[in-house]
């Protein structure tokens, strides 16, 4: 059945555009010729199949839905929900503290679900967070995500976006949910100031405190979970 996918894609779907291409693979937008429904197809050279097997079971407002994932001729194909919106990196101006708070709350709701299932995203960046027209935040791109294993001394692969990823993600230690927490702090600071915390850290109010805690070099000094951030931001 999986091998039939390529034939179905060719006959029933129309290529729209290449969304992204890198050494990891390609991300392509297709639209169904009759139903006018769009899907995103990731063709990956190497993918965390154990992660995608879990993601296929998740249905959550703040996580891009994964319809299916399978291997064909050594390549992993991931069929993902098309999200009609923009990435946070496409926002050209800084956001208000209230707007950032709304984004961070939704982001942490999605991360809470991922972390509860043992998934560490490892690449929470402005490029991998989408915002729809109605203000819904969606986490996308799980190509370097992993299932956390407590007995690992350090990550076997040192992936991540420089600036967003904490030091332990580059082979110094085993990453866990606190690595994503670091990226939440960087993301909030960029939305508020347009700059990385190392260049200009936002210091006002509860968001200033949140950023300072999230971006601590020592993982033990960060928030321990996304749920803890949600409790911190709760009125």
N, C-alpha and C positions, 0 to 999 in steps of 0.2 A: 504493500500500500504506500509506503514511504517513497519508493521509486516512481510511483505514479504521480507524485506531487509535481515534478518538473514538467510532465506532460499537461497537467491541469493548469499549472501556472502559465504555460506557453499558449494554451488554447483559450482559456477563460479569462485571463487577466491581461491588462495592457501595461507595459512599462511606462512609468511616468517620469522618474528621474533618479539619478544616483544621489543619495543623500550624503553619503560619506564613504571614503575609501582610505584604508591605512594598511600597515603591514599585518594587522589582525584579520582583515578581510573587507567585505563590502556591505553596505547598508543601502537597500534599494526600495523605492516606493512603487507599488503596483496598485492598479484600480481594476475592479471587476467590470468586465465589459457590459454586462446586463444590469447588475445590481447597483453599480456605481459606488461600491464600497471599497475603501482603500485599506491596504495592509502594508506593513513594513516587513521586508525579508532581509535577515542578516545571513550572509554566507561567510562563515568563519573558518579560518585555518586551524585554530585551536580554541576550544571553548570549554568552560566548566560544566560539563554535562550533568554532574551531580546537582549543581545549582539549578539548572534549567528544569530538571525533573521535579524539583520542589516548586519552582516558580509557576509551573503549569497548573498547580492546584490553588494558586492564590487569586482571589478576587477582592480587590481593595481600591477605593477611590483614588488613593495617592500612589499607586504602583501601576506602571504600564502593564496591561494584561498580555501574558504570553500564551498564545493559542496552542502552539506545539513546538517541539524541538526534536530533531533527529539527525542521524548521520547518513550521508550519501557519498560513497567513493572517497572516504577520508575527510570530507568537509562536513561541518555542522551547520545545518539550516535551522534558523529560529524564526518562527512566524509570530509577529508582534502586532499589537493594536496600533493603529495609526492615530496619533493625537493631533488634533487640529488646534495648534497653538504655537507659541514661541518658546525657545529656551531662555533661561534667565540671562544668558550671555548676550542676548539680542536687545535687552533693555539698555537704552543708551544713557539714562540718567540714574542718579541714586534714588533710592526709595525712602519713604517716610518710615519712622520707627514702627508705626502701626502696620504699615504694609509689610515690612520685614517680619514683624512678629507673626502675622498671618501666614506668611510663607514658611517660617521655621516651624510653626505648630503643625502644619500639614506635612512638611518634610519629616518631622519626627514621628508623626502618626504612621507614615509609611515605613520608616526605619524600624519602628517598634515591632511591626509585623515581621519584617525580614529578620531582625535579630532574634525574635522569639522562635524562629524556625532554624536558627543557626547560621543564617547567611550574613556575611559581612560584605557590603557593597564594594568598598575599597576605591571608589572613584566618584565620590559625591563632589561635583563641580557645577558651576553655572551652566556648562554645556549639557550636563546630564540631569538637569531639572527643568521640566517644562511647565508652562503656565497657560492654561486655556482661557478662552474669552470670558468664561464665567468665574475666573479666579481660582480654579482648581489646580493644585500642584501635583505633578506626576513625576515619579522617579523613573528614569530610563537607563538603558545601557548597562547590562550586567556581564559584559564580556570578560572582566577580570575579577568578578565576585568570587567568593570562596565559601565553603562550609567550614566554620570554625572548629578546630580540633584542639582540645585543651592540652594534649600531650606533645604538641609541636613546639620546638624551641624557637624556630624562626620560620617565616614564610619561605616556601621553596622557590617562589618566583617573586622578584622585586618589581612589581608593577605599581603604577599610580601616577597621578598628575603632580609634578613638582609644584610646591606651594600649597596645594590642598592636602596632600598626604602627609601624615606625621612621620617622624624619623624612624619609628619602629617598623614602618611598612617597607623600608628599603634594606631589609635583611638584618636589622638589629634585634628584632624580637618577633614574637608571634602576634599578628594583628588580631584584634577582637573588635567588639562593637565600639569600644572607645576610640578606635582609629577613625570610624565614621563620625564620631562625636567631634573630633578635631576638625574634620572637614566641614561640619555644620557651623562651627565658629568662624572659620575662614570665609565661608559662603555669606554668613550674616554680615561680617565686616565689609566684604566687597560690595554688598548691596547698599550698605549705609554710607560708605566713604568712597567707593570706587577703587580702594587700595587694599593690598595685603596687610594683615595686622602688623607684620614686621616693619612696614613703612609708615603706617598710620593706624593706630588702633582706636576704634570707637570706644569711648569711656563713659558715656552718659547712661544713667538709669539702669534698668534691669537688663537691657540688651548689652550694655557695656560690661556688666558683671558676667553675663552669660558668655560673651566672646572671650573674656579673660580666662574663665574656667575651662571652656572647651579647648582652647589652644595652648593649654599648659604642656610643656615638653614632657613632663612625667605623666604617663597615662593614669596613674593612681590619683592624681590631683584634678582630673577632669570629672565631669558628670559620668556616673557609672553606666548610664543607659539613656535611651531616647525618652523613656517614660519619666525619668528624673527631670529631664528638661521640660517636659510637658507639665509636670507638677510645679516646677519653678516658675513657669510662665502663666500658670492658672491664676486668675484674679482672686 
